[in-house]
Amino acid sequence: MNLIDILDEARERGFTHNLAYDNDGLVCAALDKCYDVDHSFIIDSRSADAGTDPGDDVTVYFIETSDGDRGYIVVPAPIYTEPEKAAFIDRLKPKADRETGR
């Protein structure tokens, strides 16, 4: 599966907004909204491995917010991800875990 296929799947599943990491939160420019770690949940993720070049490897996280907005964030291979962005993603929990208190 490549990045285009993953983004198509995200949109088909209703994760239509492109999210970006900024200042310890997620920003959706299309909605003019910001979300913190307590109001953002990982619903699913998919990874694309382009083969020999780790610079082409990405993970796409399908995110739902506490107010029902749905989007995705593309995160490059760990060696190419800003430490703050990686730490933020690590703090996000799957929605099911958050709801059961895990």
C-alpha positions as CSV (number, residue, x, y, z in Angstrom):
1,M,0.0,0.0,0.0
2,N,1.4,3.4,-0.9
3,L,0.6,6.9,0.6
4,I,-2.0,7.7,-2.1
5,D,-3.9,4.5,-1.4
6,I,-3.8,5.2,2.4
7,L,-5.1,8.8,1.9
8,D,-7.9,7.5,-0.4
9,E,-8.9,5.0,2.3
10,A,-8.8,7.7,5.0
11,R,-11.2,9.9,2.9
12,E,-13.5,7.0,2.1
13,R,-13.8,6.3,5.8
14,G,-14.6,9.9,6.6
15,F,-11.2,11.1,7.7
16,T,-11.2,14.0,5.3
17,H,-9.3,16.8,7.1
18,N,-5.6,17.2,6.8
19,L,-4.1,17.7,10.3
20,A,-0.8,19.2,11.1
21,Y,1.3,19.2,14.3
22,D,1.9,22.7,15.7
23,N,2.7,23.9,19.2
24,D,1.9,20.6,21.1
25,G,-1.4,20.1,19.3
26,L,-3.1,19.3,16.0
27,V,-4.3,22.1,13.7
28,C,-6.9,21.8,11.0
29,A,-6.6,24.8,8.7
30,A,-9.8,23.9,6.8
31,L,-11.8,24.1,10.0
32,D,-9.7,26.8,11.7
33,K,-9.4,24.6,14.8
34,C,-6.7,23.3,17.2
35,Y,-6.9,20.1,19.2
36,D,-4.8,19.0,22.2
37,V,-3.8,15.5,23.2
38,D,-6.8,15.2,25.6
39,H,-9.3,15.8,22.7
40,S,-7.7,13.8,19.9
41,F,-7.9,10.0,19.5
42,I,-6.2,7.5,17.2
43,I,-8.9,5.5,15.5
44,D,-6.6,3.6,13.1
45,S,-3.2,3.9,11.4
46,R,-1.6,2.6,8.2
47,S,2.0,2.5,7.1
48,A,3.6,2.8,3.7
49,D,7.0,1.3,3.2
50,A,8.5,2.4,-0.1
51,G,11.3,-0.1,0.0
52,T,14.9,0.8,0.3
53,D,14.7,4.5,1.0
54,P,13.6,5.1,4.7
55,G,12.9,8.7,3.7
56,D,9.8,7.5,1.8
57,D,8.4,5.5,4.8
58,V,5.3,7.1,6.5
59,T,2.6,6.3,8.9
60,V,-0.8,7.9,8.5
61,Y,-2.9,8.2,11.7
62,F,-6.6,8.4,11.4
63,I,-7.7,10.9,14.1
64,E,-11.1,11.7,15.6
65,T,-11.6,14.6,18.0
66,S,-13.9,14.8,21.0
67,D,-16.2,17.0,19.0
68,G,-16.5,14.5,16.2
69,D,-14.1,16.1,13.6
70,R,-12.2,13.4,11.7
71,G,-8.9,13.8,9.9
72,Y,-5.5,12.3,9.3
73,I,-1.9,13.2,10.0
74,V,1.0,11.9,8.0
75,V,4.1,11.1,10.1
76,P,7.4,10.3,8.3
77,A,9.8,7.6,9.4
78,P,11.0,8.2,13.0
79,I,14.5,9.3,12.0
80,Y,12.9,12.1,9.9
81,T,10.2,13.2,12.4
82,E,10.7,16.2,14.7
83,P,11.1,14.9,18.3
84,E,8.2,17.1,19.6
85,K,5.8,15.7,16.9
86,A,6.8,12.1,17.7
87,A,6.3,12.7,21.4
88,F,2.8,14.2,20.8
89,I,1.8,11.2,18.6
90,D,3.1,8.8,21.3
91,R,0.8,10.5,23.9
92,L,-2.3,10.0,21.7
93,K,-4.2,7.0,22.7
94,P,-6.6,4.9,20.7
95,K,-10.2,6.0,21.4
96,A,-11.2,2.6,22.8
97,D,-8.4,2.8,25.4
98,R,-9.3,6.3,26.4
99,E,-13.0,5.3,26.9
100,T,-12.1,2.3,29.1
101,G,-9.5,4.2,31.1
102,R,-6.5,2.3,29.9
